[in-house]
């Protein structure tokens, strides 16, 4: 595993076997980590929007307080504006801050933090708090230049036999040939999805990593319209995640996955096209009346 991390993520300091602890999944790892470093009266800074599973998994045992770090725009999440927001959230927190948690690539914004911004997170050293980076989908980026922005490790829970196979795979000279096509397929799927958004003038946040995209499916929408549109997709056989569930502060945004088999993606896009077309026609009728 350490060889794999050093080869594919090129960290500034080489990862050694003694640096690694294996846990049964990233969520379980975060649960165990916070349970050991946080008291019930302490908190964790977490930039919003963020994965809704954190609301559950980060508090199963630790009962730590999640402290949202809010910036003005999605793009600001990847600029020095985040540092100002961190200072504000830290100084105004009602509980002692124990750690900063980021997802890299960001979930649900689907971008990696730049190397310079990661270095700027010496904010943690300044305040003597832990820096935690959740990188569960690091290998999914479909832009190779972003790899310099990646830090360390994913986590696996393996049986003895699985360990043999996993070790063999990680050391295999064929591994690059397996990973490269996956990145290309993700890129192709992303291109298909945004083509649909452009067809109906759907606003979206461009991403270059991860498995999903954030799109504003209802212009000038409300929380009620957001849920109504999500229900419309569901009735037509497409599941998407309401933005409010991911702590998006502006209504009508949704998280939409594009990481699926081509035939499944084509069917999903066909069904989404049907919903967007019907919604567009209804809007035109209302405007004429």
Protein Blocks (a to p, Z undefined) as FASTA:
>chain_A
ZZmmmmmnopabdcdfklpccdebjklmmmmmmmmmpcfkbccdddddddfklmmmmmmm
nopacdddddfblklmmcmklmmmmmmmmmmpcbdcfbdcddddddfkopacdfklmmmm
mmmmmnopacdddffklmmpccfklmmmpccdddddddfklmmmmmmmmmpmklmmmmmm
mmmmmmmmmmmmmmmmmmnopacdddfedjbdcddfbghiafklmmmmmmmmmmnopacd
dfklnopabghiacddfbdcfklmmmmmmmmmmmmmmmmmmmmmmmmZZ
